[in-house]
Amino acid sequence: MLIDVALPLSLAIIMFSLGFGLTFADFGRVLTMPRAVITGMAMQVLAVPAVAFVLVSFTNLPPAMAFGVMLLSFCPGGVTSNILTKLAGGTVALSITLTAVVSLFSVVTVPVLVGWAATTFLGSAAPEINVTAIGMSMFVITAVPVTLGVLLRFIAPDFADKQESRVSMAALVLFVVIVAAALATNWTMFVTHIAGLGPILIGLNAVLLILGVVVARVLGLSGPDGLCISVEMGVQNATLGIAVAGLIAQTGGIPDYAIPAAVYGITMYVVTIPGMFVLRMIFGKT
């Protein structure tokens, strides 16, 4: 019962921290850099699930694990993607805008894609998917906290500037706790499937990082824009993936579907941090 309450509440706090670091200008930036924003959105909403689907199709993962990988791929960029984009030499303003817009957009895209993935990978074993209920739940634990965070920054900018680092640290701690809880709750399942999950999750991460900069280059975007899109694609909101898995299972606790997101919550940094420095050397100056 504790995890059923703590998980959505923790996600809401994490999403509030995202909004707390945003201004209304970050959303308006869609109009000032439309090509980069549209490219980034399309890559996150369409390309990430497509790559995950292709990779999963070439594995023999159990249906629940395959479905969990797809759930992860539907999630927007993580709350630390802005920091990693800065370290990579990417366009931070674009990163902030993509994180904000795609996170809000996911209230619509995630429930729809979840319904499709459940039918595709779980078949007759799929739980009953109430797309509307998932959408409403996501709205409450993602869109509402983000909006409240933005409004608070708008109303009290000086207070927000002073407290932003503390709120971000609290969100990071909560993220670590959630991932640890997901792994501990399903430790036997994790040990059983890590050999199969590890390679596909690491491979997914690497392909997304490379694909982001390559597509950006083909479309004529700058090197920093490409690095930003690359990081946004590679760093998923694993906490949201775990929470959505719980909304689908409706059995209490953290379900098997959440294991890929929990594992990715760790491996994505192991792959992304060194990967982004390599990509920066190759694409950062173009």
C-alpha positions as CSV (number, residue, x, y, z in Angstrom):
1,M,0.0,0.0,0.0
2,L,2.9,2.3,0.8
3,I,4.4,2.0,-2.6
4,D,1.0,2.5,-4.3
5,V,0.8,5.9,-2.6
6,A,4.5,6.8,-2.5
7,L,5.2,6.1,-6.2
8,P,2.6,8.5,-7.7
9,L,3.4,11.1,-5.1
10,S,7.1,10.8,-5.8
11,L,6.5,11.2,-9.5
12,A,4.3,14.2,-8.9
13,I,7.1,15.8,-6.9
14,I,9.7,15.0,-9.6
15,M,7.4,16.5,-12.3
16,F,6.9,19.6,-10.1
17,S,10.6,20.0,-10.0
18,L,10.6,20.0,-13.8
19,G,8.0,22.7,-13.9
20,F,9.8,24.7,-11.2
21,G,12.7,25.1,-13.5
22,L,10.6,26.3,-16.4
23,T,9.2,29.6,-17.6
24,F,6.4,30.3,-20.0
25,A,9.1,31.4,-22.5
26,D,10.4,27.9,-22.6
27,F,7.1,26.8,-24.1
28,G,7.0,29.8,-26.4
29,R,10.4,28.8,-27.8
30,V,8.5,26.3,-30.0
31,L,7.7,29.2,-32.3
32,T,11.2,30.6,-32.3
33,M,13.0,27.4,-33.2
34,P,10.3,25.3,-34.8
35,R,12.4,23.0,-37.0
36,A,14.6,21.8,-34.1
37,V,11.6,21.5,-31.7
38,I,9.5,19.5,-34.2
39,T,12.5,17.3,-35.1
40,G,13.1,16.6,-31.4
41,M,9.5,15.9,-30.7
42,A,9.1,13.5,-33.6
43,M,12.3,11.7,-32.7
44,Q,11.1,11.2,-29.1
45,V,7.5,10.4,-29.8
46,L,7.9,8.3,-32.9
47,A,11.5,7.2,-33.4
48,V,12.2,6.0,-29.9
49,P,9.3,3.5,-29.8
50,A,10.1,2.5,-33.4
51,V,13.7,1.6,-32.5
52,A,12.5,-0.2,-29.3
53,F,10.0,-2.2,-31.3
54,V,12.6,-3.3,-33.9
55,L,15.1,-4.3,-31.2
56,V,12.5,-6.2,-29.1
57,S,11.4,-8.0,-32.2
58,F,14.9,-9.6,-32.6
59,T,15.0,-10.8,-29.0
60,N,13.3,-13.7,-27.1
61,L,12.3,-11.6,-24.1
62,P,9.3,-12.8,-22.2
63,P,6.1,-10.9,-23.2
64,A,6.0,-9.0,-19.9
65,M,9.6,-7.8,-20.3
66,A,9.1,-6.9,-24.0
67,F,6.0,-4.9,-23.0
68,G,8.0,-3.2,-20.3
69,V,10.7,-2.1,-22.8
70,M,8.0,-0.6,-25.0
71,L,6.5,1.2,-22.0
72,L,9.9,2.8,-21.3
73,S,10.2,3.9,-24.9
74,F,6.9,5.8,-24.7
75,C,8.1,8.0,-21.9
76,P,9.5,11.5,-22.4
77,G,13.0,12.6,-21.6
78,G,14.2,12.4,-18.0
79,V,14.4,15.3,-15.6
80,T,18.2,15.3,-15.7
81,S,18.4,15.5,-19.5
82,N,18.9,19.3,-19.3
83,I,22.0,18.9,-17.2
84,L,23.4,16.2,-19.4
85,T,22.7,18.3,-22.5
86,K,24.7,21.1,-21.0
87,L,27.6,18.8,-20.2
88,A,27.4,17.4,-23.8
89,G,27.7,20.9,-25.3
90,G,24.1,20.8,-26.6
91,T,21.5,23.5,-26.9
92,V,20.2,23.8,-23.3
93,A,17.2,26.0,-24.3
94,L,16.1,23.4,-26.8
95,S,16.5,20.6,-24.2
96,I,14.3,22.5,-21.7
97,T,11.7,23.1,-24.3
98,L,11.6,19.5,-25.5
99,T,11.5,18.1,-22.0
100,A,8.6,20.4,-21.1
101,V,6.5,20.0,-24.3
102,V,7.0,16.3,-24.7
103,S,6.3,15.6,-21.0
104,L,2.9,17.4,-21.4
105,F,2.2,15.8,-24.7
106,S,2.8,12.3,-23.2
107,V,-0.5,12.6,-21.3
108,V,-2.1,11.8,-24.7
109,T,0.5,9.7,-26.5
110,V,1.5,7.3,-23.7
111,P,-2.0,5.9,-23.0
112,V,-2.7,5.4,-26.7
113,L,0.6,3.7,-27.3
114,V,0.2,1.5,-24.2
115,G,-3.1,0.2,-25.5
116,W,-1.4,-0.8,-28.8
117,A,1.7,-2.4,-27.1
118,A,-0.5,-4.4,-24.7
119,T,-2.4,-6.0,-27.5
120,T,0.8,-6.6,-29.6
121,F,3.0,-8.1,-26.9
122,L,0.7,-9.5,-24.3
123,G,-2.2,-10.7,-26.5
124,S,-4.9,-12.5,-24.5
125,A,-2.8,-12.2,-21.3
126,A,-3.0,-8.4,-21.5
127,P,-4.8,-6.7,-18.6
128,E,-7.8,-4.6,-19.4
129,I,-6.4,-1.2,-20.5
130,N,-8.5,1.8,-19.7
131,V,-6.8,4.4,-21.9
132,T,-9.0,7.2,-20.5
133,A,-8.2,6.3,-16.9
134,I,-4.5,6.1,-17.6
135,G,-4.6,9.4,-19.4
136,M,-6.4,11.1,-16.5
137,S,-4.0,9.6,-13.9
138,M,-1.0,10.8,-16.0
139,F,-2.6,14.2,-16.2
140,V,-2.9,14.4,-12.4
141,I,0.6,13.2,-11.6
142,T,2.5,14.8,-14.5
143,A,0.8,17.8,-16.2
144,V,-0.7,19.3,-13.0
145,P,2.5,19.3,-11.0
146,V,4.5,20.7,-14.0
147,T,1.9,23.5,-14.4
148,L,2.0,24.3,-10.7
149,G,5.8,24.5,-10.8
150,V,5.7,26.9,-13.8
151,L,3.1,29.0,-12.1
152,L,5.0,29.2,-8.8
153,R,8.2,30.3,-10.7
154,F,6.1,32.9,-12.5
155,I,4.5,34.2,-9.3
156,A,7.7,34.1,-7.1
157,P,10.7,34.1,-9.4
158,D,13.2,35.1,-6.6
159,F,12.0,32.3,-4.4
160,A,12.2,29.9,-7.3
161,D,15.8,30.9,-8.1
162,K,16.8,30.3,-4.5
163,Q,15.0,27.0,-4.0
164,E,15.4,25.4,-7.5
165,S,18.6,23.5,-6.6
166,R,17.1,22.0,-3.5
167,V,13.9,21.0,-5.3
168,S,16.0,19.4,-8.1
169,M,18.1,17.5,-5.5
170,A,15.0,16.2,-3.8
171,A,13.7,15.0,-7.2
172,L,17.0,13.2,-7.9
173,V,16.9,11.5,-4.5
174,L,13.3,10.4,-5.1
175,F,14.3,9.0,-8.5
176,V,17.0,6.9,-6.9
177,V,14.7,5.6,-4.2
178,I,12.0,4.7,-6.8
179,V,14.5,2.8,-8.9
180,A,15.9,1.0,-5.9
181,A,12.4,0.1,-4.7
182,A,11.5,-1.3,-8.1
183,L,14.6,-3.5,-8.2
184,A,14.3,-4.6,-4.6
185,T,10.6,-5.5,-5.0
186,N,11.3,-7.6,-8.1
187,W,14.8,-8.7,-7.3
188,T,14.2,-12.3,-8.3
189,M,12.7,-11.3,-11.6
190,F,15.6,-8.8,-12.2
191,V,18.3,-11.4,-11.6
192,T,16.4,-13.9,-13.9
193,H,16.2,-11.5,-16.8
194,I,19.1,-9.1,-16.5
195,A,21.2,-11.1,-19.0
196,G,18.4,-10.7,-21.5
197,L,17.4,-7.1,-20.6
198,G,20.9,-5.6,-20.2
199,P,22.1,-6.0,-23.8
200,I,18.8,-4.7,-25.3
201,L,18.6,-1.7,-23.0
202,I,22.2,-0.8,-23.5
203,G,21.8,-1.3,-27.3
204,L,18.6,0.8,-27.3
205,N,20.4,3.6,-25.5
206,A,23.4,3.6,-27.8
207,V,21.3,3.5,-31.0
208,L,19.1,6.4,-29.8
209,L,22.1,8.5,-29.0
210,I,23.7,8.0,-32.4
211,L,20.4,8.3,-34.3
212,G,19.6,11.7,-32.7
213,V,22.8,13.4,-33.9
214,V,22.7,11.6,-37.3
215,V,19.1,12.7,-38.1
216,A,19.8,16.2,-36.9
217,R,22.8,16.4,-39.2
218,V,20.9,15.1,-42.2
219,L,18.2,17.7,-41.6
220,G,20.7,20.5,-41.4
221,L,20.5,21.3,-37.7
222,S,23.5,22.5,-35.8
223,G,25.8,20.2,-33.9
224,P,24.6,21.5,-30.5
225,D,21.0,21.0,-31.5
226,G,21.8,17.4,-32.6
227,L,23.6,16.7,-29.3
228,C,20.5,18.0,-27.4
229,I,18.1,15.7,-29.4
230,S,20.5,12.8,-28.9
231,V,20.5,13.2,-25.1
232,E,16.7,13.8,-25.0
233,M,16.2,10.5,-26.9
234,G,18.6,8.5,-24.7
235,V,17.5,9.7,-21.3
236,Q,14.0,8.5,-20.6
237,N,11.8,9.3,-17.6
238,A,12.2,5.9,-16.0
239,T,10.1,7.0,-13.0
240,L,7.1,7.6,-15.3
241,G,7.7,4.2,-16.9
242,I,7.5,2.5,-13.4
243,A,4.4,4.5,-12.5
244,V,2.6,3.7,-15.7
245,A,3.4,0.0,-15.3
246,G,1.7,0.2,-11.9
247,L,-1.4,2.0,-13.3
248,I,-1.7,-0.8,-15.9
249,A,-1.3,-3.8,-13.5
250,Q,-3.5,-2.4,-10.8
251,T,-2.4,-5.2,-8.5
252,G,-0.6,-3.2,-5.9
253,G,3.2,-2.8,-5.6
254,I,5.5,-2.6,-8.6
255,P,4.7,-5.1,-11.4
256,D,7.0,-7.0,-13.7
257,Y,6.4,-4.5,-16.5
258,A,8.4,-2.0,-14.5
259,I,11.7,-3.9,-14.4
260,P,13.0,-2.6,-17.8
261,A,12.4,1.0,-16.7
262,A,14.1,0.4,-13.4
263,V,17.1,-1.2,-15.0
264,Y,17.3,1.5,-17.7
265,G,17.2,4.1,-14.9
266,I,20.7,3.0,-14.1
267,T,22.1,1.8,-17.4
268,M,21.1,5.0,-19.3
269,Y,23.6,7.0,-17.3
270,V,26.4,4.4,-17.8
271,V,25.9,4.6,-21.5
272,T,24.8,8.3,-22.0
273,I,27.6,10.0,-20.0
274,P,30.6,8.6,-21.9
275,G,28.6,8.4,-25.1
276,M,27.7,12.1,-25.2
277,F,31.4,13.1,-24.8
278,V,32.3,10.9,-27.8
279,L,29.5,12.4,-29.9
280,R,30.5,15.9,-28.8
281,M,34.0,15.3,-30.2
282,I,32.5,14.1,-33.5
283,F,29.5,16.4,-34.0
284,G,29.8,19.2,-31.4
285,K,31.5,21.8,-33.7
286,T,29.3,21.3,-36.8
